[in-house]
Amino acid sequence: MKRMKLPLVLGIVSMFTMLTACGVDDIKHEKSAHWDVSLQRSTGSYGIVYIGDESTVKDFVYNIKGPNFERWGRALAKQPTPVTESGALNPVDNKEPITFNISWNDKSESVTFE
C-alpha cells in the first residue's frame, strides 16, 4: 500500500506544478527608457510602472491600441514616483500588435507587444 502512495503523490504534485505554471509564462515585459510595461494576453491584464529618474510625474496619460480596441487612462495630478497603473483588457489571445503610448512631463514613449 505504501509503495502505491508515493507514485500517486508524486504524480499529483507534478500535475499541479504543470497546471500552475501554464499561465505564468505568458506574462511579457517590454521596457522603454522610462517605463516597464507588462501584458498577459490570456487574461488581458496589464501593468505600467515608471522606472525613470524623475521624482514626480505629472500629466500622466496612456493610450493602449490593439487590433479591435483602444483604451485611454490618465492621472493629471502630480504624483511622486514610482507611478504605477494596472488594469485589464478583454483577453487578447491573438498575436496582433498591442501598443502602449505613454506621455508625462511633456515627454512621450511607446512600447509595443508583437
Contact map, one row per residue, 1 for C-alpha under 8 A:
111110000000000000000000000000000000000000000000000000000000000000000000000000000000000000000000000000000000000000
111111000000000000000000000000000000000000000000000000000000000000000000000000000000000000000000000000000000000000
111111100000000000000000000000000000000000000000000000000000000000000000000000000000000000000000000000000000000000
111111110000000000000000000000000000000000000000000000000000000000000000000000000000000000000000000000000000000000
111111111000000000000000000000000000000000000000000000000000000000000000000000000000000000000000000000000000000000
011111111100000000000000000000000000000000000000000000000000000000000000000000000000000000000000000000000000000000
001111111110000000000000000000000000000000000000000000000000000000000000000000000000000000000000000000000000000000
000111111111000000000000000000000000000000000000000000000000000000000000000000000000000000000000000000000000000000
000011111111100000000000000000000000000000000000000000000000000000000000000000000000000000000000000000000000000000
000001111111110000000000000000000000000000000000000000000000000000000000000000000000000000000000000000000000000000
000000111111111000000000000000000000000000000000000000000000000000000000000000000000000000000000000000000000000000
000000011111111100000000000000000000000000000000000000000000000000000000000000000000000000000000000000000000000000
000000001111111110000000000000000000000000000000000000000000000000000000000000000000000000000000000000000000000000
000000000111111111000000000000000000000000000000000000000000000000000000000000000000000000000000000000000000000000
000000000011111111100000000000000000000000000000000000000000000000000000000000000000000000000000000000000000000000
000000000001111111110000000000000000000000000000000000000000000000000000000000000000000000000000000000000000000000
000000000000111111111000000000000000000000000000000000000000000000000000000000000000000000000000000000000000000000
000000000000011111111100000000000000000000000000000000000000000000000000000000000000000000000000000000000000000000
000000000000001111111110000000000000000000000000000000000000000000000000000000000000000000000000000000000000000000
000000000000000111111111000000000000000000000000000000000000000000000000000000000000000000000000000000000000000000
000000000000000011111111100000000000000000000000000000000000000000000000000000000000000000000000000000000000000000
000000000000000001111111110000000000000000000000000000000000000000000000000000000000000000000000000000000000000000
000000000000000000111111111000000000000001000000000000000000000000000000000000000000000000000000000000000000000000
000000000000000000011111111000000000000000000000000000000000000000000000000000000000000000000000000000000000000000
000000000000000000001111111100000000000000000000000000000000000000000000000000000000000000000000000000000000000000
000000000000000000000111111100000000000111000000000000000000000000000000000000000000000000000000000000000000000000
000000000000000000000011111110000000011110000000000000000000000000000000000000000000000000000000000000000000000000
000000000000000000000000111111000000011100000000000000000000000000000000000000000000000000000000000000000000000000
000000000000000000000000001111100001111000000000000000000000000000000000000000000000000000000000000000000000000000
000000000000000000000000000111110001110000000000000000000000000000000000000000000000000000000000000000000000001110
000000000000000000000000000011111111100000000000000000000000000000000000000000000000000000000000000000000000001000
000000000000000000000000000001111111000000000000000000000000000000000000000000000000000000000000000000000000111000
000000000000000000000000000000111110000000000000001100000000000000000000000000000000000000000000000000000000000000
000000000000000000000000000000111111000000000000011110000000000000000000000000000000000000000000000000000000000000
000000000000000000000000000000111111100000000001111100000000000000000000000000000000000000000000000000000000000000
000000000000000000000000000011110111110000000001111000000000000000000000000000000000000000000000000000000000000000
000000000000000000000000000011100011111000000111100000000000000000000000000000000000000000000000000000000000001000
000000000000000000000000001111000001111100000111000000000000000000000000000000000000000000000000000000000000000000
000000000000000000000000001110000000111110011110000000000000000000000000000000000000000000000000000000000000000000
000000000000000000000000011100000000011111111100000000000000000000000000000000000000000000000000000000000000000000
000000000000000000000000011000000000001111111000000000000000000000000000000000000000000000111100000000000000000000
000000000000000000000010010000000000000111110000000000000000000000000000000000000000000000111000000000000000000000
000000000000000000000000000000000000000111111000000000000000000000000000000000000000000111110000000000000000000000
000000000000000000000000000000000000001111111100000000000000000000000000000000000000000111110000000000000000000000
000000000000000000000000000000000000001110111110000000000000000000000000000000000000011110100000000000000000000000
000000000000000000000000000000000000111100011111000000000000000000000000000000000000011110000000000000000000000000
000000000000000000000000000000000000111000001111100000000000000000000000000000000001111000000000000000000000000000
000000000000000000000000000000000011110000000111110000000000000000000000000000000001110000000000000000000000000000
000000000000000000000000000000000011100000000011111000000000000000000000000000000111100000000000000000000000000000
000000000000000000000000000000000111000000000001111100000000000000000000000000001111000000000000000000000000000000
000000000000000000000000000000001111000000000000111110000000000000000000000000000100000000000000000000000000000000
000000000000000000000000000000001110000000000000011111000000000000000000000000000000000000000000000000000000000000
000000000000000000000000000000000100000000000000001111100000000000000000000000000000000000000000000000000000000000
000000000000000000000000000000000000000000000000000111111000000000000000000000001000000000000000000000000000000000
000000000000000000000000000000000000000000000000000011111000000000000000000000011100000000000000000000000000000000
000000000000000000000000000000000000000000000000000001111100000000000000000001111000000000000000000000000000000000
000000000000000000000000000000000000000000000000000001111111000000000000000001111010000000000000000000011000000000
000000000000000000000000000000000000000000000000000000011111000000000000001111100000000000000000000000011000000000
000000000000000000000000000000000000000000000000000000001111100000000000011111000000000000000000000000111100000000
000000000000000000000000000000000000000000000000000000001111110000000000011100000000000000000000000001111000000000
000000000000000000000000000000000000000000000000000000000011111000000001111100000000000000000000000001110000000000
000000000000000000000000000000000000000000000000000000000001111100000001110000000000000000000000000111100000000000
000000000000000000000000000000000000000000000000000000000000111110000111100000000000000000000000001111000000000000
000000000000000000000000000000000000000000000000000000000000011111000111000000000000000000000000011110000000000000
000000000000000000000000000000000000000000000000000000000000001111101110000000000000000000000000011100000000000000
000000000000000000000000000000000000000000000000000000000000000111111100000000000000000000000001111000000000000000
000000000000000000000000000000000000000000000000000000000000000011111000000000000000000000000001110000000000000000
000000000000000000000000000000000000000000000000000000000000000001111100000000000000000000000000000000000000000000
000000000000000000000000000000000000000000000000000000000000000011111110000000000000000000000000000000000000000000
000000000000000000000000000000000000000000000000000000000000001111011111000000000000000000000000000000000000000000
000000000000000000000000000000000000000000000000000000000000001110001111100000000000000000000000000000000000000000
000000000000000000000000000000000000000000000000000000000000111100000111110000000000000000000000000000000000000000
000000000000000000000000000000000000000000000000000000000000111000000011111000000000000000000000000000000000000000
000000000000000000000000000000000000000000000000000000000011110000000001111100000000000000000000000000000000000000
000000000000000000000000000000000000000000000000000000000111100000000000111111000000000000000000000000000000000000
000000000000000000000000000000000000000000000000000000000111100000000000011111000000000000000000000000000000000000
000000000000000000000000000000000000000000000000000000000110000000000000001111100000000000000000000000000000000000
000000000000000000000000000000000000000000000000000000011110000000000000001111110000000000000000000000000000000000
000000000000000000000000000000000000000000000000000000011100000000000000000011111010000000000000000000000000000000
000000000000000000000000000000000000000000000000000000111000000000000000000001111110000000000000000000000000000000
000000000000000000000000000000000000000000000000010001111000000000000000000000111110000000000000000000000000000000
000000000000000000000000000000000000000000000000111000100000000000000000000000011111000000000000000000000000000000
000000000000000000000000000000000000000000000000110000001000000000000000000000111111100000000000000000000000000000
000000000000000000000000000000000000000000000011110000000000000000000000000000000111110000000000000000000000000000
000000000000000000000000000000000000000000000011100000000000000000000000000000000011111000000000000000000000000000
000000000000000000000000000000000000000000001111000000000000000000000000000000000001111100000000000000000000000000
000000000000000000000000000000000000000000001110000000000000000000000000000000000000111110000000000000000000000000
000000000000000000000000000000000000000000111100000000000000000000000000000000000000011111000000000000000000000000
000000000000000000000000000000000000000000111100000000000000000000000000000000000000001111110000000000000000000000
000000000000000000000000000000000000000000110000000000000000000000000000000000000000000111110000000000000000000000
000000000000000000000000000000000000000011111000000000000000000000000000000000000000000011111000000000000000000000
000000000000000000000000000000000000000011110000000000000000000000000000000000000000000011111110000000000000000000
000000000000000000000000000000000000000011000000000000000000000000000000000000000000000000111110000000000000000000
000000000000000000000000000000000000000010000000000000000000000000000000000000000000000000011111000000000000000000
000000000000000000000000000000000000000000000000000000000000000000000000000000000000000000011111100000000000000001
000000000000000000000000000000000000000000000000000000000000000001100000000000000000000000000111110000000000000001
000000000000000000000000000000000000000000000000000000000000000001100000000000000000000000000011111000000000000111
000000000000000000000000000000000000000000000000000000000000000111100000000000000000000000000001111100000000000111
000000000000000000000000000000000000000000000000000000000000001111000000000000000000000000000000111110000000011110
000000000000000000000000000000000000000000000000000000000000011110000000000000000000000000000000011111000000011100
000000000000000000000000000000000000000000000000000000000000011100000000000000000000000000000000001111100001111000
000000000000000000000000000000000000000000000000000000000001111000000000000000000000000000000000000111110001110000
000000000000000000000000000000000000000000000000000000000011110000000000000000000000000000000000000011111111100000
000000000000000000000000000000000000000000000000000000001111100000000000000000000000000000000000000001111111000000
000000000000000000000000000000000000000000000000000000001111000000000000000000000000000000000000000000111110000000
000000000000000000000000000000000000000000000000000000000010000000000000000000000000000000000000000000111111000000
000000000000000000000000000000000000000000000000000000000000000000000000000000000000000000000000000000111111100000
000000000000000000000000000000000000000000000000000000000000000000000000000000000000000000000000000011110111110000
000000000000000000000000000000010000000000000000000000000000000000000000000000000000000000000000000011100011111000
000000000000000000000000000000010000000000000000000000000000000000000000000000000000000000000000001111000001111100
000000000000000000000000000001110000100000000000000000000000000000000000000000000000000000000000001110000000111110
000000000000000000000000000001000000000000000000000000000000000000000000000000000000000000000000111100000000011111
000000000000000000000000000001000000000000000000000000000000000000000000000000000000000000000000111000000000001111
000000000000000000000000000000000000000000000000000000000000000000000000000000000000000000000011110000000000000111
